[in-house]
Amino acid sequence: MTTETIDHATLTKLVEAGVVRSAHVVGQDGGWGILVKYGMTERALAAQRSRQVRIFRKLETLVEYLKGVGIPRFDVDAVNYDPHSTTTAKRPDRAAAMKDAHAAAAYTKWLKAEVQEAIDDTSPTIPHDEAMRQVRAAIKLA
């Protein structure tokens, strides 16, 4: 694939302007890429964050993307595509972040329940000074 790329926003504007002549889906190790022809220029679609050529792991996802942008017709070159070479990307950093997020959510849920239980408690309250007197007395006995 070429190294010169366009981003999603540019592709959307080109489609809206009606200047996209064709889209060419190219199979490769790891998934599918898109080459877009407009005028005399051909560029690969880039990923937003990395600015590297965007690779779609599933052809179905790529089809949805192109149709969503307004490109319902395209050609596919599967010569270099190997379905067995596709590997699942592991993101241990994201897994750890998700575990932390779930733990934080569980703690928040527990804390809210404890606070609500205290608010709903109808038992008589003890003034602070009296509670401190009882604590000091218990400490002296220990």
C-alpha positions in Angstrom: 0.0 0.0 0.0 1.0 3.6 -0.4 2.4 5.5 2.5 0.5 8.7 1.8 -2.8 8.8 3.6 -6.0 10.7 4.1 -8.0 10.8 7.3 -11.7 10.2 7.9 -12.7 13.9 7.8 -11.0 14.4 4.5 -12.6 11.3 3.0 -16.0 12.4 4.2 -15.5 15.8 2.5 -14.3 14.2 -0.7 -17.3 12.0 -0.8 -19.7 14.9 -0.1 -18.0 16.9 -2.9 -18.6 13.9 -5.3 -14.9 13.6 -6.3 -14.2 10.1 -5.2 -13.7 8.0 -8.3 -13.3 4.6 -6.6 -12.5 2.8 -3.4 -10.2 -0.3 -3.5 -10.2 -2.7 -0.5 -6.8 -4.4 -0.2 -6.3 -7.6 1.8 -3.1 -8.0 3.8 -1.7 -9.6 6.9 -3.9 -8.6 9.8 -6.9 -7.4 7.8 -8.1 -5.0 5.2 -7.0 -1.5 4.1 -8.7 1.1 1.9 -7.2 2.9 -1.1 -9.3 5.9 -2.3 -9.0 7.4 -5.7 -10.0 11.0 -6.3 -8.9 13.0 -9.3 -5.5 11.7 -10.3 -4.6 10.9 -6.7 -4.7 7.6 -4.7 -4.4 7.6 -0.9 -4.8 5.1 1.9 -7.1 5.8 4.7 -5.3 6.5 7.9 -6.2 5.7 11.5 -7.1 8.8 13.5 -4.6 8.5 16.4 -1.6 6.8 14.8 -1.8 8.3 11.3 -0.7 4.9 10.1 -2.7 3.1 7.4 -5.9 2.0 9.0 -6.4 -1.8 9.0 -9.9 -3.3 9.5 -9.7 -6.7 11.0 -13.1 -7.7 9.7 -14.4 -7.1 6.2 -17.9 -6.6 7.5 -16.7 -3.7 9.6 -15.0 -2.1 6.6 -18.1 -2.5 4.5 -20.2 -0.8 7.2 -17.6 2.0 7.4 -17.6 2.6 3.6 -21.4 2.6 3.3 -21.6 4.9 6.3 -19.3 7.4 4.6 -21.3 7.2 1.4 -19.3 4.7 -0.7 -21.6 1.7 -1.3 -19.6 0.3 -4.2 -15.9 -0.7 -4.2 -13.6 -3.5 -5.4 -11.8 -6.0 -3.3 -8.3 -7.4 -3.8 -7.8 -10.5 -1.6 -4.6 -11.8 -3.2 -2.4 -11.0 -0.1 -5.1 -11.6 2.5 -4.4 -14.6 4.8 -7.3 -15.2 7.2 -5.0 -17.4 9.4 -2.5 -14.6 9.9 -5.0 -12.4 11.7 -4.1 -12.2 15.3 -6.1 -10.6 18.1 -4.3 -7.6 19.5 -3.8 -7.9 23.2 -4.1 -4.7 25.3 -3.0 -5.5 28.8 -3.0 -1.8 29.7 -6.7 -1.6 28.7 -7.5 -4.8 30.6 -5.9 -3.3 33.8 -7.8 -0.1 33.2 -11.1 -1.9 32.8 -10.5 -3.9 36.1 -9.7 -0.6 37.9 -12.9 0.9 36.5 -15.0 -2.0 37.6 -13.4 -1.9 41.0 -14.1 1.8 41.3 -17.7 1.3 40.2 -18.2 -1.4 42.8 -16.7 0.7 45.5 -18.9 3.7 44.6 -22.0 1.5 44.6 -21.1 0.1 48.0 -20.3 3.6 49.4 -23.6 5.0 48.1 -25.5 2.1 49.7 -23.7 2.7 53.0 -24.5 6.4 52.9 -28.1 5.8 52.0 -28.5 3.3 54.8 -27.1 5.9 57.3 -29.6 8.5 55.9 -32.5 6.1 56.2 -31.6 5.0 59.8 -34.3 6.1 62.2 -32.6 5.0 65.4 -31.9 7.8 67.9 -28.7 9.8 67.4 -26.1 10.5 70.0 -24.6 14.0 70.3 -20.9 14.2 69.5 -19.8 15.1 73.0 -21.7 12.1 74.5 -20.1 9.7 71.9 -16.6 11.0 72.7 -17.3 10.6 76.5 -18.3 7.0 75.9 -15.2 6.3 73.7 -12.8 7.9 76.3 -14.4 5.8 79.0 -14.0 2.6 76.9 -10.3 3.5 76.3 -9.7 3.9 80.0 -11.1 0.5 80.7 -8.9 -1.2 78.1 
